[in-house]
Amino acid sequence: MTATASTAPLPTRIKLAHGLGSVTMGVKEAGLTTFFMIYYNQVLGFDPRVVSLVLIGAMLIDALVDPLIGRLSDATRTRLGRRLPWLYGAALPMAIAWALLWVSPDVARHSTLGLILNVVAVRVLVSACEIPSVSLVAELTRDYDERTTLMRFRFLFGWLGGLAATALAYGYFLKSDDPARSGLLDPSGYAAFGLFGATLILVSTLGSAAGQQRRILALPPPPVQAHGSSMLTDIALAFRNPAFIALASGALFVVTGYATTIAATNYTMLYIWRLSDDQLALYPIGLAVAVFGAFAAVGLAHRRFGKRDTAIAAVLFSGVVAFLPYAARNLGWWPELGGWPSMVLLLTLQTISLFGLVVGHISCSSMVAEIVEAHEIEHGTRIEGVFFAGYLMTQKFGQALGIFTVGQLVAYVGLGERVRPDDWPASAAATMGWIFAGLMILIAIMAAAGLRRYAIDRAGHEARLAALADRIDEAPRS
């Protein structure tokens, strides 16, 4: 592939097809981060610490497997290329594993081990699709801004998948006919929620693979490994890369902030803000506004400020805005809890805070692709799968940290199991609010501190592309 061809604009249909592949990630995040804990804790009666440990254990196993999936994906050689066989092969098992997580509560209730195995299966199969899919960002184009565009579409579709699942959960599957009882605490709607998600996972994964197949098959073969480097050697090189270390240390807390926010949402909405089912059904609107706003803004921000500085500013801004409603509530500056003025103001501030988190998340994910060329300049090999798998592993550690934090917070404030909002003391709600608000500020500062050490900018990336183009031109004469 020449430097000119590899930086040419991609057709919109390829961007759409590529983005479609992230719907699976969105559905999985909506289920495991937003609904899983409250379902198994408040509906099925599990201790919240057990639920959080199940999620964290599955994440850690999955995270350790990720670099192996990435390296195996890099090394795959078939007539369908390196990535497509993974997408086609994992789609159906992944959909089945997802459905079983929600339609077999009797099994899960009596077998914690069975629940762990089911969650591990879901996470590993999602990784077997997500890592090869996102690795294509660095293969489809080498252009700094086109990569941002691909990531914008990935996040847009991922969030749309999560929003579809979340909106239907709040507005249909988990909406109670009894105004005195929250639908989130009713077990009857969770099976339909799981089946809907499984269908969406299957259709989107296969559709994304088919939509990109012709373009992927036209890509030139990747460079041959100079010395047949081993899997462990490539993984070790990736995790010693200074730019990757800096990015991972910051992105860890970007994802922690996002995971903490989403995992705590149902608890804060019910127990701190006292929202009704009708009000909860409007929550996805704020998510949609944040996602579409970030989709529109992040490309402009990257062109003006660069990816790193955009990410830093966005996460700090998000942390400050997330702090405000809890501080105002506890200081007595907030409208009456449960009323519509409270709901509108809360939704507005949450939307603005989530906008910052999404911009930061997109920016960090887009920064991974530039590390691929930095590694290629130094070592002569392209290991997109390993870098993106390593980044995904970092995300999972961040998710685990966020979920662990929420699990401990929920237990600390007395939400052990099956507690009605009306029975929970106001002092506990205030305590939970202060702790949560403080965590948002602390996490944002730690994310910004890590990202400050990431040194790859547009000029450096373009210089590396020029050097790689010179290598290609000189190769036939050597």
PLY file of the C-alpha trace (Angstrom):
ply
format ascii 1.0
element vertex 478
property float x
property float y
property float z
element edge 477
property int vertex1
property int vertex2
end_header
0.00 0.00 0.00
1.43 3.39 -0.96
1.39 6.35 1.37
-1.09 8.14 -0.93
-3.53 5.26 -1.08
-3.38 4.57 2.62
-4.29 8.16 3.52
-7.08 8.63 0.96
-10.61 9.29 2.32
-12.62 6.13 2.97
-16.07 5.64 1.40
-18.92 6.41 3.77
-20.31 2.89 3.37
-17.07 1.47 4.78
-17.22 3.83 7.74
-20.82 2.81 8.39
-20.10 -0.90 8.04
-17.06 -0.63 10.28
-18.98 1.29 12.92
-21.80 -1.25 12.87
-19.45 -3.81 14.38
-19.33 -1.91 17.67
-23.07 -2.36 18.33
-22.16 -5.59 20.12
-19.89 -3.70 22.49
-22.65 -1.19 23.20
-25.22 -3.86 24.00
-22.77 -5.67 26.24
-21.84 -2.48 28.10
-25.49 -1.48 28.57
-26.32 -4.88 30.01
-23.30 -5.66 32.17
-22.62 -2.13 33.38
-26.12 -0.66 33.74
-28.49 -3.53 34.50
-26.54 -6.60 35.57
-25.71 -5.50 39.10
-29.15 -4.25 40.05
-30.75 -7.36 38.47
-28.62 -9.91 40.31
-28.50 -7.83 43.52
-31.93 -6.25 44.04
-34.01 -8.70 41.92
-32.31 -12.07 42.45
-30.92 -11.29 45.90
-27.15 -11.59 45.45
-24.88 -9.62 47.76
-23.63 -6.58 45.74
-20.04 -7.42 46.61
-20.49 -10.91 45.15
-22.01 -9.47 41.97
-19.21 -6.95 41.58
-16.60 -9.67 42.19
-18.21 -11.88 39.53
-18.01 -9.01 37.05
-14.48 -8.11 38.05
-13.24 -11.72 37.96
-14.70 -12.21 34.49
-13.15 -8.94 33.32
-9.72 -9.87 34.61
-9.82 -13.27 32.91
-11.01 -11.60 29.73
-8.34 -8.90 30.00
-5.57 -11.49 30.28
-6.91 -13.27 27.20
-7.15 -10.07 25.12
-3.47 -9.77 24.08
-3.52 -13.43 22.99
-6.61 -12.78 20.85
-4.94 -9.72 19.38
-1.73 -11.55 18.53
-3.60 -14.55 17.10
-5.66 -12.16 15.02
-2.46 -10.51 13.71
-1.10 -13.94 12.80
-4.27 -15.31 11.15
-3.80 -16.07 7.46
-6.87 -17.14 5.48
-8.47 -16.31 2.15
-10.75 -13.95 4.12
-7.78 -12.11 5.62
-6.75 -11.76 9.25
-9.86 -10.33 10.90
-13.02 -11.53 9.16
-12.82 -15.20 10.26
-13.00 -14.04 13.87
-16.09 -11.93 13.24
-17.94 -14.65 11.36
-16.93 -17.38 13.81
-17.76 -15.71 17.12
-21.08 -14.03 16.25
-23.53 -16.87 16.95
-21.88 -18.28 20.11
-21.68 -14.73 21.46
-25.41 -14.12 20.92
-26.30 -17.43 22.62
-24.09 -16.72 25.64
-25.67 -13.28 26.01
-29.22 -14.63 25.93
-28.43 -17.29 28.55
-27.22 -14.62 30.95
-30.73 -13.13 31.17
-33.14 -15.98 30.43
-31.88 -18.52 32.99
-32.11 -16.78 36.38
-33.01 -20.05 38.14
-29.70 -21.56 37.07
-27.80 -18.41 37.99
-29.52 -18.17 41.37
-28.30 -21.61 42.41
-24.88 -21.63 40.78
-22.44 -18.79 41.25
-19.87 -20.83 39.31
-22.31 -21.19 36.40
-22.88 -17.44 36.47
-19.14 -16.77 36.42
-18.61 -19.10 33.46
-21.49 -17.49 31.57
-20.14 -13.97 32.13
-16.61 -15.06 31.15
-17.97 -16.64 27.96
-19.82 -13.43 27.05
-16.79 -11.23 27.63
-14.27 -13.44 25.80
-16.55 -13.90 22.80
-17.20 -10.17 22.58
-13.42 -9.62 22.65
-12.99 -12.18 19.88
-15.11 -9.87 17.72
-14.18 -6.44 19.05
-10.38 -6.79 18.89
-10.18 -7.91 15.24
-12.84 -5.36 14.30
-11.22 -2.33 15.95
-7.77 -3.43 14.71
-8.99 -2.66 11.21
-8.83 1.06 12.04
-5.06 1.01 11.60
-5.31 -1.12 8.44
-8.09 0.70 6.58
-6.31 4.08 6.71
-3.15 5.73 8.02
-4.60 9.23 7.96
-4.67 11.01 11.36
-8.16 12.47 10.84
-9.69 9.52 8.99
-8.83 7.36 11.97
-10.68 9.80 14.19
-13.64 9.50 11.82
-13.59 5.70 12.01
-13.50 5.89 15.80
-16.33 8.42 15.76
-18.47 5.97 13.81
-17.47 3.10 16.10
-18.49 5.03 19.16
-21.65 6.31 17.49
-22.85 2.81 16.60
-21.66 1.37 19.90
-23.57 3.96 21.82
-26.61 3.60 19.55
-26.64 -0.13 20.30
-26.34 0.58 24.00
-28.95 3.34 23.79
-31.41 1.09 21.97
-31.02 -1.56 24.65
-31.19 0.99 27.47
-34.15 2.94 26.07
-36.20 -0.22 25.48
-35.25 -1.51 28.93
-36.44 1.62 30.70
-39.37 2.35 28.40
-40.65 -1.15 27.60
-38.98 -4.28 28.96
-38.48 -3.06 32.54
-41.36 -0.61 32.85
-43.81 -1.56 35.58
-47.60 -1.28 35.29
-47.69 -0.72 39.03
-46.80 2.92 39.85
-45.88 1.88 43.38
-43.12 -0.48 42.21
-40.14 0.20 39.96
-39.88 -1.99 36.88
-36.15 -2.30 37.54
-37.04 -4.49 40.51
-39.43 -6.75 38.55
-37.79 -9.92 37.12
-40.34 -10.47 34.33
-38.83 -8.15 31.72
-35.19 -9.21 31.85
-35.55 -12.31 29.63
-37.02 -10.27 26.76
-34.26 -7.70 27.28
-31.65 -10.46 26.89
-33.22 -11.95 23.75
-33.45 -8.52 22.11
-29.77 -7.91 22.85
-28.77 -11.32 21.46
-30.56 -10.59 18.18
-28.94 -7.19 17.88
-25.50 -8.70 18.56
-25.87 -11.38 15.88
-27.24 -9.11 13.14
-24.79 -6.25 13.70
-21.66 -8.42 13.86
-22.44 -10.39 10.72
-23.63 -7.24 8.93
-20.43 -5.37 9.73
-18.23 -8.23 8.50
-20.17 -8.61 5.27
-20.21 -4.86 4.65
-16.42 -4.58 4.88
-15.48 -7.88 3.25
-14.72 -6.63 -0.26
-12.63 -3.72 1.02
-10.71 -5.90 3.47
-9.91 -8.50 0.83
-8.46 -5.75 -1.37
-5.96 -4.68 1.32
-2.32 -5.61 0.70
-0.84 -8.30 2.93
0.77 -7.11 6.19
4.56 -6.94 6.44
6.25 -10.26 7.08
7.69 -10.54 10.58
11.42 -9.97 10.31
12.49 -12.86 12.49
9.28 -14.76 13.02
8.84 -13.00 16.35
6.96 -14.94 18.96
3.60 -14.05 20.40
5.05 -13.26 23.82
7.81 -11.11 22.28
5.30 -8.95 20.42
3.10 -8.58 23.48
6.11 -7.60 25.62
7.22 -5.01 23.05
3.75 -3.46 22.99
3.59 -3.13 26.75
7.03 -1.50 26.89
6.15 1.15 24.32
6.34 4.56 26.11
3.43 6.05 24.19
1.26 3.04 24.93
2.16 3.11 28.63
1.22 6.79 28.84
-2.04 6.29 26.98
-2.99 3.23 29.03
-2.29 4.97 32.34
-4.63 7.83 31.43
-7.28 5.82 29.60
-7.54 3.48 32.58
-9.12 6.31 34.59
-11.14 7.70 31.69
-12.85 4.32 31.50
-13.04 4.06 35.30
-14.93 7.35 35.39
-17.32 6.20 32.69
-17.86 2.76 34.28
-18.41 4.25 37.73
-20.98 6.68 36.32
-22.91 4.05 34.37
-22.74 1.31 37.01
-24.03 3.71 39.65
-26.79 5.17 37.47
-29.70 2.98 38.53
-28.71 3.23 42.21
-28.35 7.01 42.14
-31.52 7.50 40.11
-33.63 5.37 42.46
-32.08 5.98 45.84
-30.55 9.48 45.65
-32.73 11.29 43.10
-35.99 9.31 43.70
-36.99 9.20 40.02
-40.11 7.44 38.77
-40.26 4.92 35.90
-41.58 7.63 33.58
-38.66 9.87 34.46
-36.14 7.04 34.11
-37.47 6.41 30.60
-36.14 9.87 29.61
-32.60 9.11 30.76
-31.54 7.62 27.38
-32.40 10.95 25.73
-29.55 12.54 27.63
-27.24 9.72 26.57
-28.24 10.21 22.94
-27.61 13.97 23.07
-24.18 13.37 24.66
-23.23 10.79 22.03
-24.36 12.78 19.01
-22.80 15.92 20.44
-19.49 14.15 20.95
-19.70 12.64 17.45
-20.08 16.13 15.98
-17.50 17.87 18.17
-14.58 15.47 18.52
-13.30 15.73 14.93
-13.21 19.53 15.10
-11.50 19.41 18.47
-8.84 17.01 17.22
-8.06 19.20 14.23
-7.68 22.28 16.44
-6.20 20.96 19.69
-4.95 17.45 18.89
-6.16 14.18 20.36
-4.28 14.22 23.66
-5.19 17.76 24.71
-8.82 17.22 23.69
-8.99 14.12 25.89
-7.44 15.88 28.88
-9.74 18.91 28.68
-12.81 16.74 28.17
-12.28 14.47 31.18
-11.50 17.35 33.55
-14.59 19.20 32.36
-16.70 16.07 32.82
-15.47 15.52 36.38
-16.35 19.06 37.46
-19.84 18.91 35.94
-20.50 15.47 37.48
-19.66 16.89 40.92
-22.13 19.80 40.74
-25.56 18.15 41.14
-24.55 16.07 44.17
-22.95 19.04 45.88
-26.01 21.20 45.17
-28.38 18.50 46.42
-26.54 17.95 49.68
-26.13 21.69 50.33
-29.87 22.28 49.92
-29.63 24.20 46.62
-31.60 21.65 44.60
-35.29 21.48 43.58
-37.59 19.01 45.31
-36.40 15.45 44.78
-38.51 13.38 42.42
-40.10 16.41 40.78
-39.81 17.27 37.12
-37.65 20.39 37.66
-35.18 18.16 39.51
-35.30 15.61 36.71
-34.71 18.17 33.94
-31.80 19.84 35.74
-30.22 16.50 36.63
-30.58 15.18 33.09
-29.02 18.35 31.67
-25.95 18.17 33.90
-25.56 14.42 33.41
-25.74 14.89 29.65
-23.02 17.54 29.72
-20.80 15.38 31.93
-21.32 12.32 29.73
-20.50 14.43 26.66
-17.07 15.12 28.15
-16.51 11.45 28.99
-17.48 10.32 25.50
-15.19 12.89 23.86
-12.35 11.74 26.11
-13.09 8.09 25.40
-13.16 8.57 21.60
-9.95 10.58 21.74
-8.07 7.95 23.73
-9.25 5.13 21.47
-8.19 7.03 18.37
-4.72 7.60 19.82
-3.98 3.86 19.75
-3.71 3.74 15.96
-0.80 6.21 15.83
1.21 3.97 18.17
1.10 1.27 15.47
3.29 3.32 13.10
5.59 4.39 15.93
6.20 0.70 16.66
6.60 -0.08 12.95
9.29 2.59 12.57
11.28 1.13 15.45
10.75 -2.61 14.96
9.63 -3.04 11.33
6.44 -4.96 12.19
2.78 -4.05 12.45
0.94 -5.57 15.40
-2.35 -3.68 15.34
-4.17 -6.48 17.08
-1.76 -6.54 20.02
-1.96 -2.77 20.59
-5.74 -2.61 20.32
-6.07 -5.71 22.50
-3.78 -4.11 25.07
-5.90 -0.99 25.02
-9.07 -3.04 25.35
-7.45 -4.84 28.29
-6.81 -1.43 29.87
-10.45 -0.55 29.34
-11.50 -3.71 31.13
-9.27 -2.96 34.09
-10.92 0.47 34.19
-14.38 -1.10 34.00
-13.44 -3.55 36.75
-12.18 -0.72 38.95
-15.36 1.28 38.34
-17.68 -1.63 39.07
-15.66 -2.64 42.13
-15.92 0.94 43.39
-19.69 1.01 42.92
-20.11 -2.40 44.55
-18.18 -1.29 47.61
-20.03 2.02 47.73
-23.43 0.33 47.50
-22.53 -2.05 50.32
-21.02 0.74 52.44
-24.18 2.88 52.36
-26.44 -0.02 53.32
-27.93 -1.21 50.03
-27.19 -4.86 50.76
-30.15 -6.49 49.04
-33.79 -5.73 48.23
-34.06 -2.30 49.81
-36.99 -0.08 48.77
-36.09 3.58 48.11
-38.70 4.75 50.63
-37.11 2.64 53.36
-33.60 4.04 52.86
-32.47 6.84 55.25
-31.82 10.32 53.82
-28.47 10.53 55.60
-27.23 7.48 53.67
-28.30 9.11 50.39
-26.33 12.25 51.27
-23.26 10.19 52.15
-23.45 8.28 48.90
-23.80 11.54 46.98
-20.69 13.12 48.51
-18.57 10.01 48.00
-19.69 9.64 44.39
-19.09 13.33 43.60
-15.62 13.24 45.15
-14.72 10.14 43.18
-15.62 11.85 39.90
-13.18 14.69 40.60
-10.39 12.37 41.74
-10.76 10.04 38.75
-10.70 12.96 36.29
-7.47 14.33 37.76
-5.77 10.93 37.60
-6.85 10.45 33.97
-5.45 13.85 32.96
-2.17 13.19 34.78
-1.64 9.95 32.88
-2.52 11.35 29.46
-0.10 14.28 29.83
2.80 11.89 29.14
1.49 10.78 25.72
3.86 12.42 23.21
2.56 11.52 19.72
0.96 14.46 17.89
-0.15 15.10 14.30
3.27 16.37 13.16
5.10 13.38 14.63
2.63 10.95 13.07
2.94 12.52 9.62
6.74 12.43 9.88
6.54 8.68 10.60
4.27 8.13 7.61
6.80 9.93 5.40
9.62 7.77 6.76
7.60 4.61 6.12
6.84 5.78 2.56
10.58 6.28 1.99
11.21 2.71 3.17
8.67 1.41 0.67
10.26 3.41 -2.16
13.75 2.25 -1.25
12.89 -1.42 -0.72
13.12 -2.53 -4.42
16.58 -0.89 -4.72
18.02 -2.57 -1.63
0 1
1 2
2 3
3 4
4 5
5 6
6 7
7 8
8 9
9 10
10 11
11 12
12 13
13 14
14 15
15 16
16 17
17 18
18 19
19 20
20 21
21 22
22 23
23 24
24 25
25 26
26 27
27 28
28 29
29 30
30 31
31 32
32 33
33 34
34 35
35 36
36 37
37 38
38 39
39 40
40 41
41 42
42 43
43 44
44 45
45 46
46 47
47 48
48 49
49 50
50 51
51 52
52 53
53 54
54 55
55 56
56 57
57 58
58 59
59 60
60 61
61 62
62 63
63 64
64 65
65 66
66 67
67 68
68 69
69 70
70 71
71 72
72 73
73 74
74 75
75 76
76 77
77 78
78 79
79 80
80 81
81 82
82 83
83 84
84 85
85 86
86 87
87 88
88 89
89 90
90 91
91 92
92 93
93 94
94 95
95 96
96 97
97 98
98 99
99 100
100 101
101 102
102 103
103 104
104 105
105 106
106 107
107 108
108 109
109 110
110 111
111 112
112 113
113 114
114 115
115 116
116 117
117 118
118 119
119 120
120 121
121 122
122 123
123 124
124 125
125 126
126 127
127 128
128 129
129 130
130 131
131 132
132 133
133 134
134 135
135 136
136 137
137 138
138 139
139 140
140 141
141 142
142 143
143 144
144 145
145 146
146 147
147 148
148 149
149 150
150 151
151 152
152 153
153 154
154 155
155 156
156 157
157 158
158 159
159 160
160 161
161 162
162 163
163 164
164 165
165 166
166 167
167 168
168 169
169 170
170 171
171 172
172 173
173 174
174 175
175 176
176 177
177 178
178 179
179 180
180 181
181 182
182 183
183 184
184 185
185 186
186 187
187 188
188 189
189 190
190 191
191 192
192 193
193 194
194 195
195 196
196 197
197 198
198 199
199 200
200 201
201 202
202 203
203 204
204 205
205 206
206 207
207 208
208 209
209 210
210 211
211 212
212 213
213 214
214 215
215 216
216 217
217 218
218 219
219 220
220 221
221 222
222 223
223 224
224 225
225 226
226 227
227 228
228 229
229 230
230 231
231 232
232 233
233 234
234 235
235 236
236 237
237 238
238 239
239 240
240 241
241 242
242 243
243 244
244 245
245 246
246 247
247 248
248 249
249 250
250 251
251 252
252 253
253 254
254 255
255 256
256 257
257 258
258 259
259 260
260 261
261 262
262 263
263 264
264 265
265 266
266 267
267 268
268 269
269 270
270 271
271 272
272 273
273 274
274 275
275 276
276 277
277 278
278 279
279 280
280 281
281 282
282 283
283 284
284 285
285 286
286 287
287 288
288 289
289 290
290 291
291 292
292 293
293 294
294 295
295 296
296 297
297 298
298 299
299 300
300 301
301 302
302 303
303 304
304 305
305 306
306 307
307 308
308 309
309 310
310 311
311 312
312 313
313 314
314 315
315 316
316 317
317 318
318 319
319 320
320 321
321 322
322 323
323 324
324 325
325 326
326 327
327 328
328 329
329 330
330 331
331 332
332 333
333 334
334 335
335 336
336 337
337 338
338 339
339 340
340 341
341 342
342 343
343 344
344 345
345 346
346 347
347 348
348 349
349 350
350 351
351 352
352 353
353 354
354 355
355 356
356 357
357 358
358 359
359 360
360 361
361 362
362 363
363 364
364 365
365 366
366 367
367 368
368 369
369 370
370 371
371 372
372 373
373 374
374 375
375 376
376 377
377 378
378 379
379 380
380 381
381 382
382 383
383 384
384 385
385 386
386 387
387 388
388 389
389 390
390 391
391 392
392 393
393 394
394 395
395 396
396 397
397 398
398 399
399 400
400 401
401 402
402 403
403 404
404 405
405 406
406 407
407 408
408 409
409 410
410 411
411 412
412 413
413 414
414 415
415 416
416 417
417 418
418 419
419 420
420 421
421 422
422 423
423 424
424 425
425 426
426 427
427 428
428 429
429 430
430 431
431 432
432 433
433 434
434 435
435 436
436 437
437 438
438 439
439 440
440 441
441 442
442 443
443 444
444 445
445 446
446 447
447 448
448 449
449 450
450 451
451 452
452 453
453 454
454 455
455 456
456 457
457 458
458 459
459 460
460 461
461 462
462 463
463 464
464 465
465 466
466 467
467 468
468 469
469 470
470 471
471 472
472 473
473 474
474 475
475 476
476 477
